Amino acid sequence: MKVLAFSGYYLPGYKGGGPIKTLQNLIEQTSDSISFKVVTHDRDLGDTNAYGDIIFDEWNKVGSSQVFYIQPGLKGFRQILKLT
């Protein structure tokens, strides 16, 4: 099974709190039977700068999932449209 998840914040972020850990744990516990792709912001909650170790406009391997980091505003919306 394949799952596409949209989350406001995800790894390597931590300021978004519980939802980040919940999604991470769900992915790790079910990765044997479910393939996850996550679309999320390119920065942590409250930060003005993007994560330094991500690749834009590409899927990034994070743990057992693939993560696509989007930029704020209209640019991020266009990035999502390119995924479909």
VMD Tcl script that builds the backbone (N, CA, C; Angstrom):
set m [mol new atoms 252]
animate dup $m
set s [atomselect $m all]
$s set {name element resname resid chain x y z} {
  {N N MET 1 A 0.842 -1.163 0.000}
  {CA C MET 1 A 0.000 0.000 0.000}
  {C C MET 1 A 0.897 1.239 0.000}
  {N N LYS 2 A 0.415 2.282 -0.663}
  {CA C LYS 2 A 1.142 3.546 -0.691}
  {C C LYS 2 A 0.286 4.632 -0.058}
  {N N VAL 3 A 0.930 5.514 0.736}
  {CA C VAL 3 A 0.228 6.599 1.411}
  {C C VAL 3 A 0.969 7.899 1.155}
  {N N LEU 4 A 0.214 8.931 0.762}
  {CA C LEU 4 A 0.754 10.279 0.634}
  {C C LEU 4 A 0.190 11.094 1.781}
  {N N ALA 5 A 1.071 11.584 2.660}
  {CA C ALA 5 A 0.651 12.344 3.836}
  {C C ALA 5 A 1.094 13.794 3.707}
  {N N PHE 6 A 0.220 14.706 4.091}
  {CA C PHE 6 A 0.549 16.124 4.152}
  {C C PHE 6 A 0.617 16.509 5.622}
  {N N SER 7 A 1.732 17.106 6.016}
  {CA C SER 7 A 1.925 17.499 7.408}
  {C C SER 7 A 2.576 18.876 7.441}
  {N N GLY 8 A 2.078 19.742 8.294}
  {CA C GLY 8 A 2.657 21.079 8.396}
  {C C GLY 8 A 4.140 21.039 8.709}
  {N N TYR 9 A 4.521 20.111 9.559}
  {CA C TYR 9 A 5.928 20.008 9.971}
  {C C TYR 9 A 6.305 18.542 10.081}
  {N N TYR 10 A 7.556 18.261 9.742}
  {CA C TYR 10 A 8.067 16.895 9.840}
  {C C TYR 10 A 9.571 16.970 10.027}
  {N N LEU 11 A 10.191 15.848 10.159}
  {CA C LEU 11 A 11.632 15.769 10.393}
  {C C LEU 11 A 12.407 16.507 9.308}
  {N N PRO 12 A 13.487 17.150 9.614}
  {CA C PRO 12 A 14.224 17.110 10.873}
  {C C PRO 12 A 13.704 18.075 11.935}
  {N N GLY 13 A 12.518 18.645 11.698}
  {CA C GLY 13 A 11.949 19.576 12.668}
  {C C GLY 13 A 11.543 18.901 13.963}
  {N N TYR 14 A 11.409 19.728 14.995}
  {CA C TYR 14 A 10.983 19.224 16.301}
  {C C TYR 14 A 10.054 20.207 17.009}
  {N N LYS 15 A 10.040 21.465 16.572}
  {CA C LYS 15 A 9.250 22.490 17.254}
  {C C LYS 15 A 7.749 22.301 17.055}
  {N N GLY 16 A 7.368 21.537 16.043}
  {CA C GLY 16 A 5.956 21.247 15.797}
  {C C GLY 16 A 5.383 20.254 16.787}
  {N N GLY 17 A 6.250 19.665 17.600}
  {CA C GLY 17 A 5.825 18.814 18.704}
  {C C GLY 17 A 5.291 17.446 18.326}
  {N N GLY 18 A 4.237 17.045 19.033}
  {CA C GLY 18 A 3.681 15.701 18.960}
  {C C GLY 18 A 3.332 15.175 17.581}
  {N N PRO 19 A 2.709 15.982 16.706}
  {CA C PRO 19 A 2.364 15.449 15.385}
  {C C PRO 19 A 3.571 14.941 14.594}
  {N N ILE 20 A 4.717 15.569 14.758}
  {CA C ILE 20 A 5.932 15.114 14.074}
  {C C ILE 20 A 6.297 13.717 14.556}
  {N N LYS 21 A 6.321 13.534 15.868}
  {CA C LYS 21 A 6.681 12.231 16.444}
  {C C LYS 21 A 5.630 11.168 16.122}
  {N N THR 22 A 4.355 11.564 16.143}
  {CA C THR 22 A 3.291 10.613 15.833}
  {C C THR 22 A 3.434 10.085 14.415}
  {N N LEU 23 A 3.636 10.989 13.452}
  {CA C LEU 23 A 3.796 10.570 12.065}
  {C C LEU 23 A 5.064 9.741 11.887}
  {N N GLN 24 A 6.148 10.167 12.523}
  {CA C GLN 24 A 7.399 9.412 12.443}
  {C C GLN 24 A 7.199 7.989 12.972}
  {N N ASN 25 A 6.570 7.858 14.125}
  {CA C ASN 25 A 6.341 6.532 14.711}
  {C C ASN 25 A 5.417 5.679 13.847}
  {N N LEU 26 A 4.369 6.285 13.302}
  {CA C LEU 26 A 3.462 5.556 12.419}
  {C C LEU 26 A 4.212 5.006 11.212}
  {N N ILE 27 A 5.040 5.844 10.606}
  {CA C ILE 27 A 5.808 5.419 9.434}
  {C C ILE 27 A 6.768 4.295 9.792}
  {N N GLU 28 A 7.501 4.459 10.875}
  {CA C GLU 28 A 8.492 3.447 11.256}
  {C C GLU 28 A 7.836 2.116 11.632}
  {N N GLN 29 A 6.675 2.171 12.281}
  {CA C GLN 29 A 6.016 0.938 12.723}
  {C C GLN 29 A 5.317 0.190 11.587}
  {N N THR 30 A 4.990 0.888 10.505}
  {CA C THR 30 A 4.233 0.254 9.424}
  {C C THR 30 A 5.005 0.180 8.107}
  {N N SER 31 A 6.274 0.527 8.128}
  {CA C SER 31 A 7.054 0.627 6.884}
  {C C SER 31 A 7.233 -0.714 6.167}
  {N N ASP 32 A 7.019 -1.827 6.863}
  {CA C ASP 32 A 7.124 -3.133 6.204}
  {C C ASP 32 A 5.989 -3.365 5.206}
  {N N SER 33 A 4.839 -2.753 5.474}
  {CA C SER 33 A 3.682 -2.997 4.611}
  {C C SER 33 A 3.149 -1.746 3.909}
  {N N ILE 34 A 3.602 -0.564 4.343}
  {CA C ILE 34 A 3.107 0.686 3.759}
  {C C ILE 34 A 4.282 1.557 3.340}
  {N N SER 35 A 4.209 2.074 2.121}
  {CA C SER 35 A 5.222 2.994 1.600}
  {C C SER 35 A 4.690 4.420 1.753}
  {N N PHE 36 A 5.374 5.234 2.568}
  {CA C PHE 36 A 4.921 6.592 2.853}
  {C C PHE 36 A 5.709 7.631 2.074}
  {N N LYS 37 A 4.970 8.623 1.566}
  {CA C LYS 37 A 5.557 9.856 1.054}
  {C C LYS 37 A 4.911 10.985 1.844}
  {N N VAL 38 A 5.742 11.933 2.304}
  {CA C VAL 38 A 5.268 13.033 3.138}
  {C C VAL 38 A 5.589 14.348 2.444}
  {N N VAL 39 A 4.597 15.233 2.373}
  {CA C VAL 39 A 4.796 16.589 1.866}
  {C C VAL 39 A 4.684 17.520 3.066}
  {N N THR 40 A 5.703 18.375 3.261}
  {CA C THR 40 A 5.759 19.212 4.453}
  {C C THR 40 A 6.511 20.508 4.176}
  {N N HIS 41 A 6.480 21.422 5.140}
  {CA C HIS 41 A 7.226 22.681 5.017}
  {C C HIS 41 A 8.729 22.433 4.996}
  {N N ASP 42 A 9.444 23.378 4.436}
  {CA C ASP 42 A 10.906 23.274 4.339}
  {C C ASP 42 A 11.623 23.857 5.549}
  {N N ARG 43 A 10.861 24.185 6.590}
  {CA C ARG 43 A 11.456 24.784 7.793}
  {C C ARG 43 A 10.652 24.389 9.020}
  {N N ASP 44 A 11.258 24.549 10.177}
  {CA C ASP 44 A 10.598 24.193 11.429}
  {C C ASP 44 A 9.640 25.303 11.856}
  {N N LEU 45 A 8.750 24.990 12.752}
  {CA C LEU 45 A 7.770 25.933 13.272}
  {C C LEU 45 A 8.454 27.197 13.792}
  {N N GLY 46 A 8.052 28.352 13.266}
  {CA C GLY 46 A 8.587 29.629 13.724}
  {C C GLY 46 A 9.905 30.044 13.102}
  {N N ASP 47 A 10.540 29.172 12.339}
  {CA C ASP 47 A 11.830 29.497 11.719}
  {C C ASP 47 A 11.622 30.259 10.413}
  {N N THR 48 A 12.555 31.170 10.115}
  {CA C THR 48 A 12.490 31.921 8.860}
  {C C THR 48 A 13.367 31.301 7.782}
  {N N ASN 49 A 14.286 30.449 8.174}
  {CA C ASN 49 A 15.192 29.817 7.212}
  {C C ASN 49 A 14.841 28.346 7.025}
  {N N ALA 50 A 15.053 27.872 5.798}
  {CA C ALA 50 A 14.807 26.464 5.478}
  {C C ALA 50 A 15.875 25.584 6.124}
  {N N TYR 51 A 15.546 24.301 6.256}
  {CA C TYR 51 A 16.537 23.340 6.733}
  {C C TYR 51 A 17.738 23.372 5.796}
  {N N GLY 52 A 18.928 23.234 6.347}
  {CA C GLY 52 A 20.137 23.318 5.544}
  {C C GLY 52 A 20.505 22.047 4.808}
  {N N ASP 53 A 19.930 20.935 5.194}
  {CA C ASP 53 A 20.367 19.647 4.641}
  {C C ASP 53 A 19.310 18.948 3.792}
  {N N ILE 54 A 18.453 19.733 3.121}
  {CA C ILE 54 A 17.433 19.136 2.265}
  {C C ILE 54 A 17.677 19.525 0.811}
  {N N ILE 55 A 17.101 18.750 -0.086}
  {CA C ILE 55 A 17.186 19.035 -1.516}
  {C C ILE 55 A 15.800 19.479 -1.971}
  {N N PHE 56 A 15.718 20.676 -2.558}
  {CA C PHE 56 A 14.440 21.201 -3.029}
  {C C PHE 56 A 14.023 20.544 -4.338}
  {N N ASP 57 A 12.709 20.482 -4.550}
  {CA C ASP 57 A 12.107 19.942 -5.772}
  {C C ASP 57 A 12.482 18.488 -6.035}
  {N N GLU 58 A 12.809 17.758 -4.991}
  {CA C GLU 58 A 13.100 16.327 -5.092}
  {C C GLU 58 A 12.596 15.635 -3.834}
  {N N TRP 59 A 12.344 14.352 -3.950}
  {CA C TRP 59 A 12.007 13.551 -2.782}
  {C C TRP 59 A 13.286 13.266 -2.016}
  {N N ASN 60 A 13.246 13.467 -0.709}
  {CA C ASN 60 A 14.378 13.232 0.182}
  {C C ASN 60 A 14.097 11.985 1.013}
  {N N LYS 61 A 15.070 11.101 1.135}
  {CA C LYS 61 A 14.931 9.908 1.982}
  {C C LYS 61 A 15.107 10.328 3.436}
  {N N VAL 62 A 14.070 10.110 4.245}
  {CA C VAL 62 A 14.107 10.425 5.674}
  {C C VAL 62 A 13.574 9.210 6.415}
  {N N GLY 63 A 14.454 8.502 7.099}
  {CA C GLY 63 A 14.038 7.274 7.770}
  {C C GLY 63 A 13.496 6.287 6.759}
  {N N SER 64 A 12.280 5.814 6.994}
  {CA C SER 64 A 11.653 4.840 6.095}
  {C C SER 64 A 10.714 5.489 5.081}
  {N N SER 65 A 10.782 6.812 4.961}
  {CA C SER 65 A 9.854 7.508 4.064}
  {C C SER 65 A 10.594 8.390 3.069}
  {N N GLN 66 A 9.839 8.873 2.102}
  {CA C GLN 66 A 10.314 9.876 1.161}
  {C C GLN 66 A 9.601 11.173 1.523}
  {N N VAL 67 A 10.356 12.276 1.611}
  {CA C VAL 67 A 9.779 13.549 2.037}
  {C C VAL 67 A 10.051 14.611 0.983}
  {N N PHE 68 A 9.002 15.373 0.649}
  {CA C PHE 68 A 9.114 16.486 -0.288}
  {C C PHE 68 A 8.892 17.762 0.508}
  {N N TYR 69 A 9.898 18.621 0.549}
  {CA C TYR 69 A 9.835 19.862 1.322}
  {C C TYR 69 A 9.399 21.007 0.421}
  {N N ILE 70 A 8.341 21.705 0.833}
  {CA C ILE 70 A 7.846 22.820 0.033}
  {C C ILE 70 A 8.191 24.154 0.687}
  {N N GLN 71 A 8.381 25.149 -0.166}
  {CA C GLN 71 A 8.692 26.493 0.293}
  {C C GLN 71 A 7.399 27.233 0.614}
  {N N PRO 72 A 7.488 28.309 1.403}
  {CA C PRO 72 A 6.273 29.034 1.784}
  {C C PRO 72 A 5.621 29.747 0.596}
  {N N GLY 73 A 4.343 30.023 0.744}
  {CA C GLY 73 A 3.625 30.849 -0.208}
  {C C GLY 73 A 3.317 30.183 -1.532}
  {N N LEU 74 A 3.197 31.021 -2.553}
  {CA C LEU 74 A 2.806 30.573 -3.881}
  {C C LEU 74 A 3.808 29.600 -4.485}
  {N N LYS 75 A 5.075 29.792 -4.168}
  {CA C LYS 75 A 6.098 28.879 -4.691}
  {C C LYS 75 A 5.838 27.446 -4.203}
  {N N GLY 76 A 5.486 27.303 -2.935}
  {CA C GLY 76 A 5.175 25.982 -2.389}
  {C C GLY 76 A 3.942 25.370 -3.030}
  {N N PHE 77 A 2.940 26.209 -3.301}
  {CA C PHE 77 A 1.732 25.726 -3.967}
  {C C PHE 77 A 2.074 25.190 -5.353}
  {N N ARG 78 A 2.927 25.901 -6.068}
  {CA C ARG 78 A 3.356 25.443 -7.398}
  {C C ARG 78 A 4.132 24.129 -7.298}
  {N N GLN 79 A 4.931 23.985 -6.252}
  {CA C GLN 79 A 5.680 22.738 -6.063}
  {C C GLN 79 A 4.716 21.562 -5.878}
  {N N ILE 80 A 3.648 21.781 -5.123}
  {CA C ILE 80 A 2.658 20.721 -4.909}
  {C C ILE 80 A 1.978 20.367 -6.229}
  {N N LEU 81 A 1.644 21.369 -7.022}
  {CA C LEU 81 A 1.000 21.106 -8.311}
  {C C LEU 81 A 1.890 20.272 -9.221}
  {N N LYS 82 A 3.197 20.467 -9.144}
  {CA C LYS 82 A 4.124 19.691 -9.959}
  {C C LYS 82 A 4.130 18.218 -9.556}
  {N N LEU 83 A 3.777 17.932 -8.315}
  {CA C LEU 83 A 3.761 16.550 -7.841}
  {C C LEU 83 A 2.608 15.753 -8.436}
  {N N THR 84 A 1.535 16.450 -8.821}
  {CA C THR 84 A 0.334 15.746 -9.278}
  {C C THR 84 A 0.347 15.472 -10.757}
}
mol reanalyze $m
mol bondsrecalc $m
mol representation Tube
mol addrep $m
